[in-house]
Amino acid sequence: MIHKIQETITVVDKLRALYNLQLIDSRIDEIRKFRENIPIEIKSLEEELSQMKKNLEDIHNDILSIKENVDKQIKNIKSSEILIKKYEKQKDNVKNHKELYSLNKEIDYQKLEIQLSKKIIKELNIKINQKENFFNQKEELLKNKEEHLFHKKKELNNILLENNKEEKILLEKSLFFSKKVDNNLLQTYKKIRSGVKNGVAVAPVQRGAPLGSYLAITPQKYSELIQRNKLLIDEHSGRILIDSELAEEEEKKYFVKKRKNNKIK
């Protein structure tokens, strides 16, 4: 009888140690994943900024191109005005109506050219104004994005520093709980962790199924699980099973300790 009680306590202790180890290792996984994703996040923001700068450059070049067109139209007006003066002067020396008619026709044509150029200039100036307003809006947005990136880098750097401190503490705790588990079981735990995507080797059973799985365990296995007399492996996922009540007990202890550590900081 005494032997059975000791065995039950031993199994429960193993489960507690394993689940604590899982909680710690999962948090270490989160920290490392966050660290790996930072360069991707920063790169994405920098690429966005780069694209915004290119767009601004394109808008600026469009404005320059339109302004060149305005200058061209102004030159056309001046050329037409020079021709009109020339033709007006030539009218003083005309010898017949045919020459006068031809000169007047050229003068009228040049006046129409001037009107057309002025109309084009007016339309181009409207475009310039619109594009300059759009440019200013985008430039302001770019400044805000650059400021956001600066603060984001600073924020992420602070989080990294905190995470590095936390990871160091967690690695020590992981080693502490690893020593509470016999070597064969520890190797089994590590093997399972390396074989699953989320790194969860110890899964609480909730509503008849291991957390993250839709496949329920048999009633017989669930009955064995809540008795906590032996370690059970899920036949579908290959993970070590723990009942939800025991998992909640250890989670409360873990998160209470975590909150206390945060207050100390």
Secondary structure in CASP SS format (residue, H / E / C, confidence):
PFRMAT SS
TARGET T0000
AUTHOR 0000-0000-0000
METHOD secondary structure of the structure
MODEL  1
M C 1.00
I H 1.00
H H 1.00
K H 1.00
I H 1.00
Q H 1.00
E H 1.00
T H 1.00
I H 1.00
T H 1.00
V H 1.00
V H 1.00
D H 1.00
K H 1.00
L H 1.00
R H 1.00
A H 1.00
L H 1.00
Y H 1.00
N H 1.00
L H 1.00
Q H 1.00
L H 1.00
I H 1.00
D H 1.00
S H 1.00
R H 1.00
I H 1.00
D H 1.00
E H 1.00
I H 1.00
R H 1.00
K H 1.00
F H 1.00
R H 1.00
E H 1.00
N H 1.00
I H 1.00
P H 1.00
I H 1.00
E H 1.00
I H 1.00
K H 1.00
S H 1.00
L H 1.00
E H 1.00
E H 1.00
E H 1.00
L H 1.00
S H 1.00
Q H 1.00
M H 1.00
K H 1.00
K H 1.00
N H 1.00
L H 1.00
E H 1.00
D H 1.00
I H 1.00
H H 1.00
N H 1.00
D H 1.00
I H 1.00
L H 1.00
S H 1.00
I H 1.00
K H 1.00
E H 1.00
N H 1.00
V H 1.00
D H 1.00
K H 1.00
Q H 1.00
I H 1.00
K H 1.00
N H 1.00
I H 1.00
K H 1.00
S H 1.00
S H 1.00
E H 1.00
I H 1.00
L H 1.00
I H 1.00
K H 1.00
K H 1.00
Y H 1.00
E H 1.00
K H 1.00
Q H 1.00
K H 1.00
D H 1.00
N H 1.00
V C 1.00
K C 1.00
N C 1.00
H H 1.00
K H 1.00
E H 1.00
L H 1.00
Y H 1.00
S H 1.00
L H 1.00
N H 1.00
K H 1.00
E H 1.00
I H 1.00
D H 1.00
Y H 1.00
Q H 1.00
K H 1.00
L H 1.00
E H 1.00
I H 1.00
Q H 1.00
L H 1.00
S H 1.00
K H 1.00
K H 1.00
I H 1.00
I H 1.00
K H 1.00
E H 1.00
L H 1.00
N H 1.00
I H 1.00
K H 1.00
I H 1.00
N H 1.00
Q H 1.00
K H 1.00
E H 1.00
N H 1.00
F H 1.00
F H 1.00
N H 1.00
Q H 1.00
K H 1.00
E H 1.00
E H 1.00
L H 1.00
L H 1.00
K H 1.00
N H 1.00
K H 1.00
E H 1.00
E H 1.00
H H 1.00
L H 1.00
F H 1.00
H H 1.00
K H 1.00
K H 1.00
K H 1.00
E H 1.00
L H 1.00
N H 1.00
N H 1.00
I H 1.00
L H 1.00
L H 1.00
E H 1.00
N H 1.00
N H 1.00
K H 1.00
E H 1.00
E H 1.00
K H 1.00
I H 1.00
L H 1.00
L H 1.00
E H 1.00
K H 1.00
S H 1.00
L H 1.00
F H 1.00
F H 1.00
S H 1.00
K C 1.00
K C 1.00
V C 1.00
D C 1.00
N H 1.00
N H 1.00
L H 1.00
L H 1.00
Q H 1.00
T H 1.00
Y H 1.00
K H 1.00
K H 1.00
I H 1.00
R H 1.00
S H 1.00
G H 1.00
V C 1.00
K C 1.00
N C 1.00
G C 1.00
V C 1.00
A C 1.00
V E 1.00
A E 1.00
P E 1.00
V E 1.00
Q E 1.00
R C 1.00
G C 1.00
A E 1.00
P E 1.00
L C 1.00
G C 1.00
S C 1.00
Y C 1.00
L C 1.00
A C 1.00
I C 1.00
T C 1.00
P H 1.00
Q H 1.00
K H 1.00
Y H 1.00
S H 1.00
E H 1.00
L H 1.00
I H 1.00
Q H 1.00
R C 1.00
N C 1.00
K C 1.00
L C 1.00
L E 1.00
I E 1.00
D C 1.00
E C 1.00
H C 1.00
S C 1.00
G C 1.00
R C 1.00
I E 1.00
L E 1.00
I E 1.00
D E 1.00
S H 1.00
E H 1.00
L H 1.00
A H 1.00
E H 1.00
E H 1.00
E H 1.00
E H 1.00
K H 1.00
K H 1.00
Y H 1.00
F H 1.00
V H 1.00
K H 1.00
K H 1.00
R H 1.00
K H 1.00
N H 1.00
N H 1.00
K H 1.00
I H 1.00
K C 1.00
END
